[in-house]
Amino acid sequence: MGDSSAVELREVDKLYDRVRALDKVSVTLARGELILVEGSNGAGKSTLLRMLAGVTRPTRGNVRVLGLDPFTPTGREARGKSGYLGADPALYAELSVRENLSFCARLRGLPAERVDICLAELDLESVAERPLHQLSFGFRRRAGLARALLPDPELLLLDEPWNGLDDASAERLAKRLGEYRSAGRTALVAAHGVGARAALFDRRLRLERGCLTVHALGETQP
């Protein structure tokens, strides 16, 4: 496995008790690709993203993220260059949006100005000092996106990122993804019903019952 690829998976399985969430998944994704991850509920999309984020270990197989195994001590570097938004934004409900982002920035050794940049990018300045639990679902999702973007990551992993976003925020996210491609960075986005936004992406990964197929964007969906 070389380090010129953003993601490489070889014969990766993930089992939860007797349930096979991923089944012999193999794929290589180049740097600078925007990848749409599709599949029905329970198909393995979230498990795939969590694995690439270094949250969930594979049961079997080899995983490389930015040329490194995210589950070894050297994989800390890969995790530091990745941004992840899961179904749960992993923020503290009692802290304000700014406090959450500032805490994350300190943990990751990031400059304080990244907090202000991400607050502005997601149009969160008006609620920056409010506790997360007081905010609507849409604002909480935007705060989670801000956290994912905080390290200005080389690899962006987003699980249903458009859920709860208003039209302006959704458009800003689409623009940001286009900028990622232009900068030679990589994003994997698990999403349903992307509609016209499908044109943003270079390829489509289809997961069904843990099995992965790779499609060019124009191919007819099976």
Short mmCIF file of the C-alpha atoms (twelve columns), coordinates in Angstrom:
data_MODEL
# 
_entry.id   MODEL 
# 
loop_
_atom_site.group_PDB 
_atom_site.id 
_atom_site.type_symbol 
_atom_site.label_atom_id 
_atom_site.label_alt_id 
_atom_site.label_comp_id 
_atom_site.label_asym_id 
_atom_site.label_seq_id 
_atom_site.Cartn_x 
_atom_site.Cartn_y 
_atom_site.Cartn_z 
_atom_site.pdbx_PDB_model_num 
ATOM 1   C CA . MET A 1   0.000   0.000   0.000   1 
ATOM 2   C CA . GLY A 2   1.479   3.308   -1.052  1 
ATOM 3   C CA . ASP A 3   1.024   6.725   0.501   1 
ATOM 4   C CA . SER A 4   -0.096  8.441   -2.712  1 
ATOM 5   C CA . SER A 5   -3.684  7.383   -2.013  1 
ATOM 6   C CA . ALA A 6   -5.985  8.999   0.511   1 
ATOM 7   C CA . VAL A 7   -7.690  5.722   1.472   1 
ATOM 8   C CA . GLU A 8   -6.837  2.070   0.899   1 
ATOM 9   C CA . LEU A 9   -8.846  -0.852  2.217   1 
ATOM 10  C CA . ARG A 10  -7.905  -4.478  1.567   1 
ATOM 11  C CA . GLU A 11  -10.274 -7.343  2.410   1 
ATOM 12  C CA . VAL A 12  -11.757 -5.458  5.343   1 
ATOM 13  C CA . ASP A 13  -14.411 -7.153  7.490   1 
ATOM 14  C CA . LYS A 14  -16.280 -5.676  10.422  1 
ATOM 15  C CA . LEU A 15  -18.415 -7.928  12.604  1 
ATOM 16  C CA . TYR A 16  -20.679 -6.919  15.483  1 
ATOM 17  C CA . ASP A 17  -21.388 -10.213 17.224  1 
ATOM 18  C CA . ARG A 18  -22.788 -12.230 14.296  1 
ATOM 19  C CA . VAL A 19  -23.746 -9.235  12.163  1 
ATOM 20  C CA . ARG A 20  -21.330 -8.492  9.312   1 
ATOM 21  C CA . ALA A 21  -21.352 -4.715  8.849   1 
ATOM 22  C CA . LEU A 22  -18.553 -4.770  6.238   1 
ATOM 23  C CA . ASP A 23  -17.791 -7.801  4.089   1 
ATOM 24  C CA . LYS A 24  -14.369 -8.114  2.393   1 
ATOM 25  C CA . VAL A 25  -14.328 -4.452  1.393   1 
ATOM 26  C CA . SER A 26  -11.455 -3.442  -0.900  1 
ATOM 27  C CA . VAL A 27  -11.101 0.000   -2.469  1 
ATOM 28  C CA . THR A 28  -8.460  2.637   -3.255  1 
ATOM 29  C CA . LEU A 29  -9.365  6.324   -3.312  1 
ATOM 30  C CA . ALA A 30  -7.004  8.894   -4.750  1 
ATOM 31  C CA . ARG A 31  -6.214  12.226  -3.183  1 
ATOM 32  C CA . GLY A 32  -8.364  14.991  -4.607  1 
ATOM 33  C CA . GLU A 33  -11.476 12.838  -5.041  1 
ATOM 34  C CA . LEU A 34  -14.953 13.619  -3.755  1 
ATOM 35  C CA . ILE A 35  -16.730 10.349  -3.063  1 
ATOM 36  C CA . LEU A 36  -20.443 9.817   -2.486  1 
ATOM 37  C CA . VAL A 37  -21.206 6.823   -0.230  1 
ATOM 38  C CA . GLU A 38  -24.684 5.394   -0.770  1 
ATOM 39  C CA . GLY A 39  -26.721 2.505   0.574   1 
ATOM 40  C CA . SER A 40  -29.848 1.693   2.526   1 
ATOM 41  C CA . ASN A 41  -30.038 2.056   6.297   1 
ATOM 42  C CA . GLY A 42  -27.815 -0.539  7.942   1 
ATOM 43  C CA . ALA A 43  -25.775 -1.107  4.771   1 
ATOM 44  C CA . GLY A 44  -22.471 -0.219  6.472   1 
ATOM 45  C CA . LYS A 45  -22.000 3.438   5.471   1 
ATOM 46  C CA . SER A 46  -21.526 4.797   8.986   1 
ATOM 47  C CA . THR A 47  -19.280 1.870   9.933   1 
ATOM 48  C CA . LEU A 48  -17.057 2.612   6.940   1 
ATOM 49  C CA . LEU A 49  -16.674 6.280   7.878   1 
ATOM 50  C CA . ARG A 50  -16.081 5.478   11.555  1 
ATOM 51  C CA . MET A 51  -13.340 3.048   10.556  1 
ATOM 52  C CA . LEU A 52  -11.588 5.618   8.371   1 
ATOM 53  C CA . ALA A 53  -11.853 8.112   11.233  1 
ATOM 54  C CA . GLY A 54  -10.045 5.663   13.525  1 
ATOM 55  C CA . VAL A 55  -13.097 5.213   15.769  1 
ATOM 56  C CA . THR A 56  -13.990 1.599   14.878  1 
ATOM 57  C CA . ARG A 57  -11.360 -1.103  14.361  1 
ATOM 58  C CA . PRO A 58  -11.729 -3.654  11.557  1 
ATOM 59  C CA . THR A 59  -12.281 -7.267  12.558  1 
ATOM 60  C CA . ARG A 60  -9.991  -8.348  9.720   1 
ATOM 61  C CA . GLY A 61  -8.160  -6.720  6.825   1 
ATOM 62  C CA . ASN A 62  -5.865  -3.762  6.227   1 
ATOM 63  C CA . VAL A 63  -6.756  -0.085  6.493   1 
ATOM 64  C CA . ARG A 64  -4.598  2.841   5.383   1 
ATOM 65  C CA . VAL A 65  -5.571  6.490   5.743   1 
ATOM 66  C CA . LEU A 66  -3.199  9.012   4.161   1 
ATOM 67  C CA . GLY A 67  -0.638  6.209   3.963   1 
ATOM 68  C CA . LEU A 68  -0.864  5.237   7.655   1 
ATOM 69  C CA . ASP A 69  -2.683  2.627   9.709   1 
ATOM 70  C CA . PRO A 70  -5.040  4.710   11.920  1 
ATOM 71  C CA . PHE A 71  -5.050  2.006   14.621  1 
ATOM 72  C CA . THR A 72  -1.322  2.100   15.391  1 
ATOM 73  C CA . PRO A 73  0.659   4.770   17.284  1 
ATOM 74  C CA . THR A 74  1.830   6.241   13.965  1 
ATOM 75  C CA . GLY A 75  -1.815  6.526   12.911  1 
ATOM 76  C CA . ARG A 76  -2.234  9.504   15.228  1 
ATOM 77  C CA . GLU A 77  -0.785  11.624  12.429  1 
ATOM 78  C CA . ALA A 78  -3.486  10.417  10.027  1 
ATOM 79  C CA . ARG A 79  -6.238  11.102  12.564  1 
ATOM 80  C CA . GLY A 80  -4.801  14.582  13.092  1 
ATOM 81  C CA . LYS A 81  -5.178  15.289  9.370   1 
ATOM 82  C CA . SER A 82  -8.784  14.046  9.217   1 
ATOM 83  C CA . GLY A 83  -12.095 15.645  10.054  1 
ATOM 84  C CA . TYR A 84  -15.128 13.534  10.941  1 
ATOM 85  C CA . LEU A 85  -18.816 14.295  11.374  1 
ATOM 86  C CA . GLY A 86  -20.889 11.332  12.544  1 
ATOM 87  C CA . ALA A 87  -24.578 10.991  13.294  1 
ATOM 88  C CA . ASP A 88  -23.732 12.371  16.744  1 
ATOM 89  C CA . PRO A 89  -21.601 15.532  16.440  1 
ATOM 90  C CA . ALA A 90  -19.596 14.533  19.572  1 
ATOM 91  C CA . LEU A 91  -19.929 17.924  21.253  1 
ATOM 92  C CA . TYR A 92  -20.641 18.823  24.880  1 
ATOM 93  C CA . ALA A 93  -24.245 19.929  25.385  1 
ATOM 94  C CA . GLU A 94  -23.513 22.221  28.344  1 
ATOM 95  C CA . LEU A 95  -20.689 24.100  26.619  1 
ATOM 96  C CA . SER A 96  -21.223 26.905  24.132  1 
ATOM 97  C CA . VAL A 97  -20.417 26.407  20.480  1 
ATOM 98  C CA . ARG A 98  -17.252 28.495  20.873  1 
ATOM 99  C CA . GLU A 99  -16.193 26.604  24.013  1 
ATOM 100 C CA . ASN A 100 -16.673 23.276  22.227  1 
ATOM 101 C CA . LEU A 101 -14.572 24.344  19.270  1 
ATOM 102 C CA . SER A 102 -11.909 25.961  21.447  1 
ATOM 103 C CA . PHE A 103 -11.602 22.808  23.552  1 
ATOM 104 C CA . CYS A 104 -11.230 20.682  20.420  1 
ATOM 105 C CA . ALA A 105 -8.662  23.100  18.980  1 
ATOM 106 C CA . ARG A 106 -6.549  22.908  22.152  1 
ATOM 107 C CA . LEU A 107 -6.691  19.101  22.153  1 
ATOM 108 C CA . ARG A 108 -5.477  19.008  18.558  1 
ATOM 109 C CA . GLY A 109 -2.858  21.717  18.973  1 
ATOM 110 C CA . LEU A 110 -4.579  24.032  16.509  1 
ATOM 111 C CA . PRO A 111 -4.247  27.829  16.464  1 
ATOM 112 C CA . ALA A 112 -7.086  29.688  18.168  1 
ATOM 113 C CA . GLU A 113 -7.920  31.593  14.984  1 
ATOM 114 C CA . ARG A 114 -9.225  28.356  13.426  1 
ATOM 115 C CA . VAL A 115 -12.207 28.631  15.784  1 
ATOM 116 C CA . ASP A 116 -13.212 32.054  14.465  1 
ATOM 117 C CA . ILE A 117 -12.663 30.942  10.868  1 
ATOM 118 C CA . CYS A 118 -14.959 27.933  11.268  1 
ATOM 119 C CA . LEU A 119 -17.608 29.903  13.158  1 
ATOM 120 C CA . ALA A 120 -17.719 32.362  10.266  1 
ATOM 121 C CA . GLU A 121 -17.638 29.659  7.607   1 
ATOM 122 C CA . LEU A 122 -20.711 27.921  9.062   1 
ATOM 123 C CA . ASP A 123 -22.446 31.234  9.940   1 
ATOM 124 C CA . LEU A 124 -22.419 30.389  13.649  1 
ATOM 125 C CA . GLU A 125 -21.282 33.716  15.112  1 
ATOM 126 C CA . SER A 126 -24.812 34.638  16.232  1 
ATOM 127 C CA . VAL A 127 -25.051 31.525  18.447  1 
ATOM 128 C CA . ALA A 128 -21.346 31.106  19.306  1 
ATOM 129 C CA . GLU A 129 -21.831 31.901  23.009  1 
ATOM 130 C CA . ARG A 130 -24.967 29.801  23.524  1 
ATOM 131 C CA . PRO A 131 -24.877 26.306  25.075  1 
ATOM 132 C CA . LEU A 132 -25.330 23.572  22.528  1 
ATOM 133 C CA . HIS A 133 -28.416 22.133  24.262  1 
ATOM 134 C CA . GLN A 134 -30.305 25.383  23.618  1 
ATOM 135 C CA . LEU A 135 -29.814 25.191  19.859  1 
ATOM 136 C CA . SER A 136 -31.964 23.680  17.130  1 
ATOM 137 C CA . PHE A 137 -30.979 20.458  15.399  1 
ATOM 138 C CA . GLY A 138 -29.793 22.446  12.382  1 
ATOM 139 C CA . PHE A 139 -27.463 24.630  14.437  1 
ATOM 140 C CA . ARG A 140 -26.103 21.575  16.269  1 
ATOM 141 C CA . ARG A 141 -25.328 19.925  12.922  1 
ATOM 142 C CA . ARG A 142 -23.568 23.096  11.766  1 
ATOM 143 C CA . ALA A 143 -21.531 23.103  14.981  1 
ATOM 144 C CA . GLY A 144 -20.571 19.486  14.269  1 
ATOM 145 C CA . LEU A 145 -19.499 20.446  10.771  1 
ATOM 146 C CA . ALA A 146 -17.415 23.285  12.192  1 
ATOM 147 C CA . ARG A 147 -15.681 20.774  14.463  1 
ATOM 148 C CA . ALA A 148 -14.941 18.498  11.467  1 
ATOM 149 C CA . LEU A 149 -13.503 21.421  9.497   1 
ATOM 150 C CA . LEU A 150 -11.486 22.772  12.420  1 
ATOM 151 C CA . PRO A 151 -8.142  21.101  11.489  1 
ATOM 152 C CA . ASP A 152 -8.542  22.111  7.809   1 
ATOM 153 C CA . PRO A 153 -8.273  18.375  7.128   1 
ATOM 154 C CA . GLU A 154 -6.709  16.524  4.230   1 
ATOM 155 C CA . LEU A 155 -9.433  13.876  4.558   1 
ATOM 156 C CA . LEU A 156 -13.016 14.881  5.363   1 
ATOM 157 C CA . LEU A 157 -15.515 12.207  6.456   1 
ATOM 158 C CA . LEU A 158 -19.141 13.347  6.630   1 
ATOM 159 C CA . ASP A 159 -22.161 11.244  7.592   1 
ATOM 160 C CA . GLU A 160 -25.413 12.812  6.283   1 
ATOM 161 C CA . PRO A 161 -23.963 16.350  6.515   1 
ATOM 162 C CA . TRP A 162 -26.934 18.074  4.846   1 
ATOM 163 C CA . ASN A 163 -29.404 16.854  7.478   1 
ATOM 164 C CA . GLY A 164 -30.912 19.850  9.235   1 
ATOM 165 C CA . LEU A 165 -29.096 22.492  7.187   1 
ATOM 166 C CA . ASP A 166 -30.941 25.452  5.739   1 
ATOM 167 C CA . ASP A 167 -30.508 26.261  2.054   1 
ATOM 168 C CA . ALA A 168 -27.726 28.802  2.610   1 
ATOM 169 C CA . SER A 169 -25.723 26.439  4.837   1 
ATOM 170 C CA . ALA A 170 -26.220 23.561  2.397   1 
ATOM 171 C CA . GLU A 171 -24.917 25.728  -0.438  1 
ATOM 172 C CA . ARG A 172 -21.874 26.758  1.607   1 
ATOM 173 C CA . LEU A 173 -21.090 23.100  2.307   1 
ATOM 174 C CA . ALA A 174 -21.357 22.223  -1.384  1 
ATOM 175 C CA . LYS A 175 -18.995 25.081  -2.231  1 
ATOM 176 C CA . ARG A 176 -16.560 23.932  0.465   1 
ATOM 177 C CA . LEU A 177 -16.507 20.417  -0.974  1 
ATOM 178 C CA . GLY A 178 -15.691 21.836  -4.402  1 
ATOM 179 C CA . GLU A 179 -12.810 23.770  -2.859  1 
ATOM 180 C CA . TYR A 180 -11.553 20.544  -1.303  1 
ATOM 181 C CA . ARG A 181 -11.291 18.919  -4.694  1 
ATOM 182 C CA . SER A 182 -9.505  21.951  -6.140  1 
ATOM 183 C CA . ALA A 183 -6.980  21.841  -3.286  1 
ATOM 184 C CA . GLY A 184 -6.192  18.159  -3.915  1 
ATOM 185 C CA . ARG A 185 -7.942  17.007  -0.751  1 
ATOM 186 C CA . THR A 186 -10.378 14.150  -0.300  1 
ATOM 187 C CA . ALA A 187 -13.895 13.871  1.079   1 
ATOM 188 C CA . LEU A 188 -16.189 10.896  1.615   1 
ATOM 189 C CA . VAL A 189 -19.818 11.864  2.125   1 
ATOM 190 C CA . ALA A 190 -22.510 9.380   3.137   1 
ATOM 191 C CA . ALA A 191 -25.840 10.865  2.092   1 
ATOM 192 C CA . HIS A 192 -29.325 10.036  0.876   1 
ATOM 193 C CA . GLY A 193 -31.159 11.952  -1.824  1 
ATOM 194 C CA . VAL A 194 -28.390 14.334  -2.849  1 
ATOM 195 C CA . GLY A 195 -30.225 15.213  -6.072  1 
ATOM 196 C CA . ALA A 196 -28.419 17.856  -8.117  1 
ATOM 197 C CA . ARG A 197 -25.545 17.803  -5.629  1 
ATOM 198 C CA . ALA A 198 -24.482 14.447  -7.108  1 
ATOM 199 C CA . ALA A 199 -22.601 16.481  -9.728  1 
ATOM 200 C CA . LEU A 200 -20.142 17.491  -7.003  1 
ATOM 201 C CA . PHE A 201 -18.754 13.983  -6.751  1 
ATOM 202 C CA . ASP A 202 -16.240 12.021  -8.803  1 
ATOM 203 C CA . ARG A 203 -17.342 8.515   -7.887  1 
ATOM 204 C CA . ARG A 204 -20.046 6.664   -6.022  1 
ATOM 205 C CA . LEU A 205 -19.464 3.866   -3.514  1 
ATOM 206 C CA . ARG A 206 -22.493 1.634   -3.074  1 
ATOM 207 C CA . LEU A 207 -22.806 -0.450  0.092   1 
ATOM 208 C CA . GLU A 208 -25.444 -3.148  0.515   1 
ATOM 209 C CA . ARG A 209 -25.293 -5.613  3.395   1 
ATOM 210 C CA . GLY A 210 -21.661 -4.685  3.927   1 
ATOM 211 C CA . CYS A 211 -20.592 -5.398  0.334   1 
ATOM 212 C CA . LEU A 212 -19.039 -2.544  -1.643  1 
ATOM 213 C CA . THR A 213 -19.254 -1.715  -5.322  1 
ATOM 214 C CA . VAL A 214 -17.625 1.295   -7.008  1 
ATOM 215 C CA . HIS A 215 -19.342 3.255   -9.765  1 
ATOM 216 C CA . ALA A 216 -18.567 6.201   -11.989 1 
ATOM 217 C CA . LEU A 217 -21.054 8.922   -11.249 1 
ATOM 218 C CA . GLY A 218 -22.942 8.582   -14.528 1 
ATOM 219 C CA . GLU A 219 -23.591 4.866   -14.203 1 
ATOM 220 C CA . THR A 220 -27.127 3.660   -13.674 1 
ATOM 221 C CA . GLN A 221 -27.696 2.734   -10.047 1 
ATOM 222 C CA . PRO A 222 -28.253 -1.020  -9.596  1 
# 
